């Protein structure tokens, strides 16, 4: 039998299948907002939006919702226009606007929720730069607005290690390569590799040169720039100690080798 020919490799498609869950992120943002302000949010700004998959999930969830995406790289924006906008109805697509623009210089105000996810703000290595970003977020939010960040940590994040996840139904492996860490600067280098069945491993498909910020640092800085409150949402673990994808607000958590959390900062 002749082997089935695989479609051309596309890094953004494989990234979405391996890493992102836009619907889950949107549900968390919406639930966090409604719990605080007792109403549904309407306007989302997705910073470092890439292919703006979260924007697309937002307008699908909220029939009156609008979404703005900001990114400096035209390549993922073009991918999103070809692969995400085309899956939406004409009405849904009309409620998304994407901007090839620096998140440090946004042009829109009265935003209900700003999302900086997939640890994208880790690209800001200096405290002053991150402070400027948070100040701009605060000024862009409506009076009943929130900023949502995700963050990861744990002792395993400081060790060189390459973890493979094989997706049986998709016939490819995703590799998260924690390549190096500098304990003096907290700077770290990460790569994402992919390997499809029957093909050579594609290395360094994505590269991340980040500073690993701590929850305490972020909470302090968010309060310093003027946010009214900051709450960390920790991931609930199952009996085996694995993450469940369910997050709850808390001020105390057990030390884990690896963890992920959300941070929600409110303007009022």
C-alpha positions, -999 to +999 in steps of 0.1 A: +000+000+000+013+034-009+022+056+021-001+085+027+016+118+018+017+143+046+006+179+039+034+205+039+047+213+073+034+245+088+050+257+121+020+278+132-004+249+127+018+226+147+023+252+174-015+257+178-021+219+180+008+214+205+007+245+228-024+266+225-059+261+238-076+295+228-111+284+239-098+275+274-079+309+277-110+328+266-132+309+291-108+317+319-107+354+310-144+356+307-151+338+340-125+358+359-140+391+346-175+381+354-166+370+389-151+404+396-175+428+378-207+407+377-211+412+339-197+398+307-166+415+291-170+429+256-137+442+243-105+420+243-070+431+234-046+402+227-010+414+231+018+395+214-011+379+195+008+360+169-019+344+147-045+359+170-063+326+177-075+340+210-092+369+192-109+344+170-121+323+199-133+355+216-157+367+189-170+331+186-179+331+223-194+366+225-219+376+198-213+413+206-177+409+215-148+427+197-111+418+197-079+436+189-046+418+182-012+434+185+021+419+172+053+431+157+058+400+134+038+401+101+043+363+094+020+350+121-005+378+115-007+368+078-012+331+089-041+342+111-057+361+083-056+331+061-064+303+086-084+319+114-104+347+098-115+323+071-131+300+097-153+328+110-186+341+098-186+375+081-200+391+113-174+375+135-145+384+113-157+420+112-153+423+150-116+415+149-089+440+141-052+432+140-024+456+142+013+453+132+024+474+162+044+474+193+025+465+225+044+493+242+025+519+221-011+508+219-037+531+202-069+519+217-085+525+251-116+513+271-105+477+268-123+453+291-096+426+291-060+426+280-044+392+276-006+387+274-004+349+273+020+321+263+045+338+285+051+363+258+059+393+280+090+373+293+107+390+263+109+421+285+141+415+304+144+449+322+121+459+350+117+494+336+105+480+302+080+457+319+068+485+341+062+507+310+042+479+295+021+475+326+015+512+328+003+513+292-020+483+299-035+501+329-041+533+309-057+513+280-082+495+303-117+506+310-125+515+346-138+479+349-109+462+332-085+434+338-051+423+327-045+386+324-010+370+323+001+335+324+034+324+341+054+292+346+081+282+370+094+255+393+128+239+399+127+220+366+126+252+346+162+260+356+176+227+344+187+219+308+162+193+296+143+184+265+108+170+269+090+151+241+052+149+238+039+125+211+004+132+197-008+098+186-038+111+167-017+137+149+014+116+142+040+140+154+061+149+184+065+182+201+097+190+219+101+216+246+138+223+250+149+242+281+184+249+267+201+272+292+195+293+323+216+321+338+209+324+376+225+358+378+202+375+353+173+349+353+177+348+315+168+316+298+169+302+263+142+278+251+134+261+218+105+242+203+113+213+179+089+191+159+092+157+144+065+142+121+063+105+116+086+094+088+104+128+086+136+142+101+133+162+133+129+200+127+150+218+153+147+253+167+114+260+149+107+285+176+132+302+198+125+321+231+151+343+247+134+352+279+138+364+315+120+342+339+100+365+362+085+354+395+049+358+406+061+380+435+080+403+412+050+407+389+025+412+417+047+439+432+052+457+399+015+456+390+005+471+423+033+497+420+020+510+386-015+514+400-035+483+396-062+480+423-057+443+430-037+413+418-048+377+422-028+346+413-048+316+401-030+283+407-036+251+387-054+223+405-036+189+404-051+155+402-042+125+425-011+118+404+001+154+408-006+163+371-022+196+361-059+195+354-063+227+335-085+241+363-073+272+381-084+287+414-074+319+433-051+314+462-024+331+483-006+298+491+006+269+470+029+240+474+063+240+457+062+220+425+090+209+401+069+226+373+038+247+375+017+271+355-005+299+368-026+328+357-023+363+372-053+386+371-049+424+378-079+447+381-081+484+374-108+490+400 
